[in-house]
Amino acid sequence: MSSLRTQAGRGFVTAMRTLTVLPWPGRDADEPASALPWFPLIGAIIGGFVAMIFTVFYEMLMWPSGGTALALAVSAVLTGGLHLDGLADTVDGWRGGHTREQRLAIMKDSRIGAMGAMALVLVLLLQFVALSRLGLSRPVSWIALPYILARLAQVQLAVSLPYARAGGGTAERFVTGARSGHFLAALLLAAALCYAIAEGWGLGFLLLSLVLTSGLRRWMRLAFGGITGDLLGGACVVLETVGLFLLALIGPYVTLLLYFQP
């Protein structure tokens, strides 16, 4: 039992160090894939920072656009821009290559092309607009939901797809070591977090996330033959953006429903 707790603790350390730039004491897990069950919790931490900064600027300083910009900047800094870089590489590879091998080769290039830069601008614009509108909605804690579910999506993809790059890569050990038990643990943790934040609404968002991720999974298998670190990062940004935009779309109406509940 003590050994299991130790391994679980090391898995959390690895998850924190992999998904954020926050310094965290302790030893990394022997098997990187043991960090996967903790991914939704790391998403909750990142989403909590975003919600807190947004709330401070919106409620106390009455500057929603400033709070939105700073919250998105903090999210990018906390993750070291890792997922945004993955999105840019993914779009460059997808649009620039005609075969799986060409797409993977383009993604390995550290330079960002025109398509990747365009994707970054559009995604950040969509996130900015969505987060700004969420000032009209309550509770603001729901902002954490897309960040939780985006990290659950990473686990779902890592467990269900083979590693696509023959030469290996930074995410290879996460993917090759991923097991269904990792996804089940991450799913239960994500469900608990979503229910604690938004009750039934949170579980509804979780189900929608699973469906969207299944669609991404099919596309990645067809276009790339599997998963890579860039694809995991890109999927994370896509789920965050869709989640924030959906919250912004329905948030004010949900607020009214909650207000009139007995």
C-alpha positions in Angstrom: 0.0 0.0 0.0 2.8 2.3 0.9 4.5 1.6 -2.5 1.3 2.4 -4.3 1.0 5.7 -2.5 4.6 6.5 -3.4 4.1 5.7 -7.1 0.9 7.7 -7.1 2.7 10.7 -5.5 5.5 10.4 -8.1 2.9 10.3 -10.8 1.5 13.6 -9.6 5.0 15.1 -9.6 5.6 14.0 -13.2 2.2 15.3 -14.3 2.8 18.7 -12.7 6.3 18.9 -14.2 5.1 17.8 -17.6 2.1 20.0 -18.0 3.3 23.1 -16.2 6.5 25.0 -15.5 5.7 25.2 -11.8 8.6 23.8 -9.7 7.4 20.8 -7.7 9.4 18.9 -5.1 9.8 15.1 -5.2 10.9 12.4 -7.6 9.5 11.7 -11.0 7.6 8.4 -11.6 9.6 5.5 -12.9 7.0 5.1 -15.7 5.9 8.4 -17.1 2.5 7.0 -18.1 1.6 6.7 -14.4 1.2 10.5 -14.5 -1.8 10.3 -16.8 -4.5 9.8 -14.1 -3.5 13.1 -12.6 -3.9 15.1 -15.8 -7.4 16.4 -15.0 -6.3 17.7 -11.6 -3.5 19.6 -13.3 -6.1 21.0 -15.6 -8.2 22.1 -12.6 -5.2 23.9 -11.1 -4.5 25.8 -14.4 -8.2 26.6 -14.8 -8.3 27.7 -11.2 -5.5 30.2 -11.9 -7.3 31.5 -15.0 -10.7 31.9 -13.2 -9.1 33.6 -10.2 -7.2 36.2 -12.3 -10.3 36.8 -14.4 -12.5 37.3 -11.4 -10.1 39.7 -9.7 -9.9 41.9 -12.7 -13.6 41.7 -13.5 -15.0 42.1 -10.0 -12.5 44.3 -8.3 -10.8 46.3 -11.0 -13.8 46.4 -13.4 -11.5 45.7 -16.4 -12.8 42.5 -18.1 -10.6 42.8 -21.2 -7.5 43.3 -19.1 -8.4 40.3 -17.0 -9.1 38.2 -20.0 -5.8 39.0 -21.6 -3.8 38.4 -18.4 -5.6 35.2 -17.7 -4.8 33.8 -21.1 -1.2 35.0 -20.8 -0.9 33.2 -17.4 -2.4 30.0 -18.9 0.3 30.1 -21.7 3.1 30.9 -19.2 2.0 28.1 -16.8 2.1 25.5 -19.6 5.3 26.9 -21.1 3.4 27.5 -24.3 3.8 23.7 -24.9 0.2 23.1 -26.1 0.1 26.2 -28.3 3.3 25.1 -29.9 1.8 21.7 -30.5 -1.2 23.2 -32.2 0.9 25.3 -34.5 3.0 22.2 -35.5 -0.1 20.1 -36.0 -1.7 22.6 -38.3 1.5 23.1 -40.3 1.9 19.4 -40.7 -1.7 18.7 -41.6 -1.9 21.5 -44.2 1.6 21.1 -45.6 2.0 17.4 -46.1 0.3 15.0 -48.4 1.2 11.8 -46.7 1.6 10.7 -43.0 5.3 10.7 -43.3 5.4 14.2 -44.8 3.1 15.6 -42.1 5.2 14.1 -39.3 8.4 15.4 -40.8 6.9 18.9 -41.1 5.7 18.8 -37.5 9.3 18.0 -36.3 10.6 21.2 -37.8 10.9 23.8 -34.9 9.9 26.7 -37.2 6.3 27.8 -37.3 4.7 28.2 -40.8 2.0 30.5 -42.0 -0.8 28.0 -41.3 0.4 27.4 -37.8 0.7 31.1 -37.0 -2.8 31.7 -38.4 -4.1 28.9 -36.2 -2.5 30.4 -33.1 -4.0 33.8 -33.8 -7.5 32.5 -34.5 -7.5 30.2 -31.4 -6.3 33.0 -29.0 -8.8 35.4 -30.5 -11.6 32.9 -30.0 -10.5 32.2 -26.4 -10.3 36.0 -25.7 -13.8 36.6 -27.0 -15.2 33.6 -25.1 -13.6 34.4 -21.8 -14.6 38.1 -22.0 -18.2 37.1 -22.4 -18.1 34.8 -19.4 -18.0 37.9 -17.2 -21.8 37.9 -17.8 -22.2 34.4 -16.4 -22.1 32.9 -13.0 -20.5 30.9 -11.5 -17.1 31.9 -12.8 -15.6 28.7 -11.4 -17.1 26.9 -14.5 -14.2 28.4 -16.4 -12.1 25.5 -15.0 -14.2 22.9 -16.8 -12.6 23.2 -20.3 -9.1 23.0 -18.8 -10.0 19.8 -16.9 -11.6 18.2 -19.9 -8.8 19.2 -22.3 -6.3 17.2 -20.1 -8.7 14.3 -19.9 -8.8 14.3 -23.7 -5.0 13.9 -23.8 -5.3 10.8 -21.7 -8.1 9.4 -23.9 -5.9 9.9 -27.0 -2.8 8.5 -25.4 -4.6 5.4 -24.3 -6.5 4.7 -27.6 -3.9 5.6 -30.2 -0.4 4.2 -31.1 2.6 6.4 -31.1 2.9 7.7 -34.7 6.6 8.7 -35.0 9.0 5.8 -35.7 12.0 7.7 -34.5 10.5 8.3 -31.0 9.8 11.6 -29.3 9.2 13.3 -26.0 5.7 11.8 -25.5 6.6 8.3 -26.6 6.9 6.8 -23.1 3.6 8.4 -22.1 1.8 6.8 -25.0 3.4 3.4 -25.2 3.0 3.0 -21.4 -0.7 4.2 -21.4 -3.2 1.6 -20.3 -7.0 1.6 -20.0 -6.7 1.7 -16.2 -5.0 5.1 -16.6 -7.9 6.4 -18.6 -10.5 5.0 -16.1 -8.7 6.7 -13.2 -8.5 10.0 -15.1 -12.1 9.7 -16.1 -13.3 9.2 -12.5 -11.2 12.1 -11.3 -12.5 14.4 -14.1 -16.1 13.3 -13.3 -15.6 14.1 -9.6 -14.1 17.5 -10.4 -16.7 18.4 -13.0 -19.5 17.4 -10.6 -18.0 19.4 -7.8 -17.8 22.5 -10.0 -21.1 22.3 -12.0 -23.0 19.2 -10.8 -25.0 17.8 -13.7 -23.9 20.4 -16.1 -20.3 19.4 -15.5 -21.1 15.8 -16.3 -22.8 16.9 -19.5 -19.8 18.8 -20.6 -17.7 15.7 -19.8 -19.8 13.5 -22.1 -19.6 16.1 -24.9 -15.8 16.2 -24.4 -15.6 12.4 -24.8 -17.5 12.6 -28.1 -15.4 15.4 -29.5 -12.2 13.6 -28.5 -13.4 10.5 -30.2 -13.8 12.6 -33.4 -10.3 14.0 -33.0 -9.0 10.4 -32.4 -10.5 9.2 -35.7 -9.0 12.2 -37.6 -5.5 11.7 -36.1 -5.5 8.0 -37.0 -6.4 8.8 -40.6 -4.2 11.8 -41.1 -1.1 10.9 -38.9 -1.5 7.2 -38.2 -1.5 7.8 -34.4 -0.5 10.3 -31.8 2.5 12.4 -31.0 3.3 15.1 -28.4 2.4 17.8 -30.8 -1.0 16.2 -31.5 -1.6 15.8 -27.8 -0.9 19.5 -27.3 -3.0 20.6 -30.2 -5.9 18.5 -29.0 -5.6 20.1 -25.6 -5.9 23.6 -27.1 -8.8 22.6 -29.3 -10.8 21.2 -26.4 -10.0 24.3 -24.3 -11.2 26.6 -27.0 -14.4 24.7 -27.9 -15.2 24.4 -24.1 -14.7 28.1 -23.4 -16.7 29.1 -26.5 -19.5 26.8 -25.6 -19.6 28.1 -22.0 -19.7 31.6 -23.3 -22.5 30.7 -25.6 -24.8 29.2 -23.0 -23.4 30.8 -19.9 -25.8 33.7 -19.5 -28.8 31.4 -20.0 -27.5 28.9 -17.5 -27.1 31.8 -15.1 -30.8 32.7 -15.5 -31.8 29.1 -14.9 -29.7 28.8 -11.8 -31.1 32.2 -10.5 -34.7 31.1 -10.8 -34.2 27.6 -9.3 -36.0 27.3 -5.9 
